[in-house]
Amino acid sequence: MSGRMKIFVSALEPSSNLHLKKLASILPNHCEIMGVCAPEVGNALFLPNEFSVMGFSDVVQKIFFFRNALKILSIEASLCDQVLLMDSSSFNIRLARLIKEHNPQISIMYYILPQVWAWKPWRAKEIESLCDKLASVWKFELPYYHSKIRYVGHPLLDIYTDNENFSDKNSDIFVFMPGSRKTEIKKLIPEYKILANKLSSLKPQAKLRLIVPPQFKDTNMMKHYGNLDGFELCYDTKEGLRGACFAFICSGTATLEASLMQIPFVLVYKAKLIDYFIARIFVNLNFIGLANIIYQAMLLDQNKQSQKAGLGDEFLHEELIQWDCNAENMLQAYHNFDYNKYYERIQELRQYLGHGSAKNVAEWLLESEY
């Protein structure tokens, strides 16, 4: 294709934009990115934080905004040369459907696919009917689709290219990550503050580092943290985790990121009761941490586990969910952590993931379909 290529992108999550930034850096100069993205990556028609919600109840409150955004974005996307959807299945599957209605010939790539392996496996058929290229970042999701899918690698290995140990067992740095959504923060911060006091009593020299999403700096979102006296604030995950002896991390991409950095940690998660019970009904998993799920998928491929990923017994790190998510249990998880087993299993995990994804995605995105 000669001239400029307009690539429409829908990247609603902070983690998606992190990976999009890497992808954009290796795309040819004639490629122009627009859509839902961070402004430093492309022409942002909407900003990712406008779509930030936590749980089913929050979605209801923004339903009219979502409808309007879908209408605007589907029209703009249909006028572009390529479409790239990233994660955020509840929104992006609907968007893909509308885009195809406007322009049935446009090529749609889905990068970081919906987690059909966790719930609603029937979505795989619909995704395959709407999209032309399915860029998988998990080997174990390949069997859920009949065609159009490739394993492209995992985007975090574009960032953590070397098998470097960022942790320091002898340091006094404890890291706290309460997530990037208002509800996550409001649920976890009180427990983190209790835990911080306990750690300070045990280790008076302890450094308590709280990682805050960079987009929250100097915004109204900071009010949800309350008084942060005693915490050192950091606005970068990689730098915030560097040198830590242990971390307490809300579920999400950060758990896999910490694993690849070889940071010992425990996953902690507490949701609104209604959201928790709805999730338990629809999501049939014993573990929610990405690193745990991937580790179990690896064991399944090696015939060392019979249960599907997320339902096995083996795990990389402990998870404290809902009622188990309290300061006392977090402290016990730190005291009881099996460092040797953790480091050994991380090496297996990295080998299983293999390589990064940005180069493969860029090459496939630019392939002509016609």
C-alpha positions in Angstrom: 0.0 0.0 0.0 1.5 3.4 -1.1 1.1 6.6 0.9 0.1 6.9 4.5 -1.6 4.1 6.3 -4.2 5.0 8.8 -4.5 2.4 11.6 -7.4 2.7 13.9 -6.7 1.4 17.5 -9.0 0.7 20.4 -6.7 0.3 23.5 -8.8 1.1 26.6 -6.5 -0.3 29.3 -3.2 1.2 30.6 -1.5 -2.1 30.0 -2.7 -2.2 26.4 -1.3 1.3 25.8 2.0 0.2 27.2 2.2 -2.5 24.6 0.8 -0.3 21.9 3.6 2.2 22.6 6.2 -0.5 21.8 4.3 -1.6 18.7 4.1 2.0 17.5 7.8 2.5 17.9 8.6 -0.2 15.3 5.9 0.6 12.8 7.1 2.3 9.6 6.9 6.1 9.5 4.1 6.1 7.0 1.7 4.5 9.6 -0.6 6.9 11.4 -2.4 5.7 14.6 -5.7 7.1 15.7 -8.6 6.0 18.0 -8.7 5.2 21.7 -5.1 5.5 22.8 -2.7 7.5 24.9 -2.0 10.9 23.3 1.7 10.3 23.0 1.0 7.2 20.9 -1.4 8.6 18.3 -4.3 10.9 17.5 -6.6 10.2 20.5 -10.3 10.5 19.7 -11.0 9.4 23.2 -8.6 8.9 26.1 -8.3 5.4 27.7 -9.1 6.7 31.2 -12.6 7.8 29.9 -13.5 4.1 29.7 -12.2 3.2 33.2 -14.7 1.1 35.1 -14.5 -1.5 37.8 -17.2 -4.2 38.0 -20.7 -4.6 36.5 -22.3 -1.8 38.6 -19.8 0.8 37.2 -20.6 -0.2 33.6 -24.3 0.6 34.1 -23.5 4.1 35.2 -21.6 4.9 32.0 -23.8 3.0 29.5 -24.8 6.2 27.6 -21.2 7.2 27.2 -20.3 3.8 25.9 -23.1 3.9 23.3 -22.0 7.3 22.0 -18.4 6.3 21.9 -19.2 3.1 19.9 -21.2 5.1 17.4 -18.4 7.7 16.8 -15.5 5.2 16.9 -17.1 2.7 14.5 -17.6 5.3 11.9 -14.0 6.7 12.2 -12.6 3.1 12.2 -14.4 2.2 9.0 -12.6 5.0 7.2 -9.2 3.7 8.1 -6.9 1.2 6.3 -6.5 -1.2 9.2 -8.2 -1.8 12.6 -6.3 -3.0 15.7 -8.4 -4.0 18.8 -6.6 -4.6 22.1 -8.1 -6.4 25.1 -11.3 -5.0 26.6 -13.7 -7.6 25.1 -17.0 -6.1 26.4 -16.4 -3.0 24.4 -14.2 -4.2 21.5 -16.4 -7.1 20.3 -19.3 -4.7 20.0 -17.1 -2.2 18.2 -15.9 -4.9 15.8 -19.5 -5.7 14.9 -20.3 -2.1 14.2 -17.2 -1.5 12.1 -18.0 -4.5 9.9 -21.5 -3.1 9.4 -20.0 0.2 8.1 -17.2 -1.4 6.1 -17.3 -5.3 5.6 -14.0 -5.3 3.7 -11.9 -3.6 6.3 -9.3 -5.9 8.0 -9.6 -6.2 11.8 -6.8 -7.6 14.0 -7.5 -8.5 17.6 -4.3 -8.4 19.7 -4.5 -9.6 23.3 -7.7 -11.6 22.8 -10.7 -11.9 25.1 -10.2 -14.5 27.8 -12.5 -17.2 26.4 -10.6 -19.7 28.3 -11.8 -18.2 31.6 -15.5 -17.6 30.7 -17.9 -17.5 27.8 -15.9 -19.8 25.5 -18.7 -19.5 22.9 -17.4 -15.9 22.2 -14.5 -17.5 20.3 -16.9 -18.3 17.4 -18.2 -14.7 17.2 -14.7 -13.2 17.5 -13.5 -15.4 14.7 -16.4 -14.3 12.5 -15.8 -10.6 13.1 -12.0 -10.4 12.9 -9.5 -11.3 10.2 -6.4 -11.7 12.3 -6.2 -13.1 15.8 -2.9 -12.3 17.5 -2.6 -14.6 20.5 -0.3 -13.9 23.4 -1.1 -17.2 25.1 -0.3 -20.6 23.5 -3.1 -22.3 25.4 -5.8 -20.3 23.8 -5.0 -21.5 20.3 -7.3 -24.6 20.5 -10.4 -22.3 21.2 -10.3 -21.0 17.6 -10.5 -22.9 14.2 -8.4 -20.5 12.1 -7.1 -16.9 11.7 -5.1 -17.3 14.9 -1.3 -17.2 15.5 0.8 -17.2 18.6 2.8 -13.9 18.3 4.6 -14.1 21.6 4.0 -12.1 24.8 4.3 -8.3 24.9 5.9 -8.2 28.3 8.9 -10.0 26.9 9.4 -7.0 24.7 10.0 -5.0 27.9 11.8 -7.6 30.0 14.0 -8.9 27.3 16.7 -10.2 29.6 16.3 -12.7 32.4 17.3 -10.2 35.0 16.5 -10.4 38.7 15.2 -7.0 39.8 14.5 -8.1 43.3 16.8 -7.9 46.4 16.0 -10.3 49.3 18.2 -8.3 51.5 16.6 -4.9 50.8 14.0 -3.3 53.1 11.8 -2.1 50.2 8.2 -3.3 50.3 6.0 -2.5 47.3 2.2 -2.0 47.4 0.2 -1.9 44.2 -3.6 -1.3 44.7 -4.5 -1.3 41.0 -5.7 1.3 38.6 -9.4 1.4 39.3 -11.2 3.4 41.9 -12.9 0.5 43.5 -9.7 -1.5 43.7 -7.9 1.4 45.4 -10.7 2.1 47.9 -10.9 -1.6 48.9 -7.1 -2.3 49.2 -5.7 0.9 50.6 -7.1 0.5 54.1 -5.6 -3.0 54.3 -2.3 -1.8 52.9 -2.1 0.9 55.6 -2.6 -1.6 58.4 0.0 -3.9 56.8 2.4 -1.0 56.4 2.2 -0.3 60.2 2.8 -4.0 60.9 5.9 -4.1 58.6 7.2 -0.8 60.1 7.0 -2.4 63.6 8.8 -5.5 62.5 11.4 -3.6 60.4 11.8 0.1 61.5 14.1 0.6 58.6 11.5 -0.6 56.0 10.8 1.5 53.0 7.1 1.4 52.0 6.7 2.2 48.2 3.3 2.7 46.7 3.0 2.5 43.0 0.4 4.9 41.5 -0.6 4.8 37.8 1.2 7.7 36.1 -2.1 9.1 34.7 -3.3 9.7 38.3 -0.5 12.1 39.2 -1.9 15.5 40.2 -5.5 14.5 39.5 -8.7 14.0 41.5 -8.0 10.2 41.6 -5.4 10.8 44.3 -8.1 11.6 46.8 -9.1 7.9 46.8 -5.8 7.0 48.4 -6.4 9.2 51.5 -3.4 10.1 53.7 -0.2 8.6 52.3 2.2 9.7 55.0 4.9 7.0 55.4 4.7 5.8 51.8 7.1 6.7 49.0 5.2 7.3 45.9 6.3 5.9 42.5 4.6 6.4 39.2 6.4 3.7 37.1 5.8 0.0 37.7 9.2 -1.2 36.5 11.1 1.3 38.5 8.8 1.0 41.5 9.4 -2.8 41.7 13.1 -2.6 41.2 15.1 -3.6 44.2 12.0 -4.8 46.2 12.3 -7.6 48.7 8.5 -8.3 48.4 5.4 -6.9 46.8 1.6 -6.9 47.4 -0.1 -6.6 44.1 -3.7 -6.3 43.0 -4.6 -8.8 40.3 -3.9 -7.7 36.7 -1.0 -7.5 34.3 1.3 -6.3 37.1 1.3 -9.8 38.6 2.9 -11.3 35.4 5.2 -8.3 35.2 6.4 -8.9 38.7 7.0 -12.5 37.9 9.1 -11.7 34.9 11.1 -9.3 37.1 11.5 -12.1 39.6 9.9 -10.0 42.4 8.5 -12.2 45.2 4.9 -11.2 45.8 1.4 -12.2 46.8 -1.7 -11.3 44.7 -4.4 -9.5 46.6 -7.9 -8.7 45.4 -11.1 -7.5 46.9 -14.2 -6.5 44.9 -17.7 -5.1 45.7 -19.8 -8.0 47.0 -22.2 -7.9 44.1 -19.4 -7.9 41.5 -17.6 -10.7 43.4 -20.7 -13.0 43.5 -21.5 -12.3 39.8 -18.0 -13.1 38.8 -18.0 -16.4 40.8 -21.2 -17.4 39.0 -19.7 -16.9 35.5 -15.9 -17.4 36.0 -15.0 -20.9 36.7 -11.4 -20.6 38.0 -9.6 -21.4 41.2 -6.9 -18.9 40.4 -7.1 -15.4 38.8 -3.4 -14.4 38.6 -2.1 -14.5 35.0 1.2 -16.0 36.1 -0.6 -18.8 37.9 -2.9 -19.5 34.9 0.0 -19.5 32.5 2.1 -21.8 34.7 -0.8 -24.3 34.9 -1.2 -24.1 31.1 2.4 -25.0 30.7 2.0 -28.0 33.0 -1.0 -29.0 31.0 1.0 -28.9 27.8 3.6 -31.1 29.5 1.0 -33.6 30.6 1.8 -32.8 34.3 -1.7 -31.5 35.0 -5.1 -32.8 34.0 -7.2 -29.7 34.9 -7.5 -26.8 32.6 -5.4 -23.7 33.3 -6.8 -21.9 36.3 -8.3 -25.0 37.9 -5.2 -26.9 38.8 -3.5 -27.2 42.2 0.0 -26.0 41.4 0.7 -22.3 41.6 3.5 -19.8 41.2 2.4 -17.3 43.8 -0.3 -17.2 46.6 -3.6 -15.4 46.0 -5.6 -13.7 48.7 -9.1 -13.1 47.4 -12.1 -11.2 48.9 -12.5 -12.3 52.6 -8.9 -13.7 52.7 -7.6 -10.4 51.5 -6.6 -8.7 54.8 -3.4 -7.3 56.3 -2.8 -10.2 58.6 -3.0 -12.8 55.8 -0.7 -10.6 53.6 1.9 -10.5 56.4 1.7 -14.3 56.7 2.1 -14.7 53.0 5.3 -12.7 53.2 6.7 -14.7 56.1 5.8 -18.1 54.5 7.0 -17.3 51.0 9.0 -20.2 49.3 11.6 -18.3 47.4 13.5 -21.3 45.9 10.3 -22.8 44.4 9.2 -19.4 43.1 12.5 -18.6 41.3 12.7 -22.1 39.8 9.1 -21.9 38.4 9.7 -18.4 37.0 12.5 -19.8 34.8 10.1 -22.4 33.4 7.4 -19.7 32.8 9.7 -17.5 30.8 10.9 -20.4 28.7 7.2 -21.3 28.0 6.3 -17.7 26.8 9.4 -17.7 24.5 9.6 -14.2 23.0 8.1 -10.8 22.7 5.2 -10.0 20.3 5.6 -6.5 18.9 7.7 -7.4 15.9 5.4 -10.2 14.9 2.3 -8.1 15.3 3.7 -5.2 13.3 4.6 -7.5 10.4 1.3 -9.3 10.4 -0.7 -6.0 10.7 1.0 -4.7 7.6 0.4 -7.8 5.5 -2.0 -7.1 2.7 -5.2 -9.1 2.8 -6.2 -8.3 -0.8 
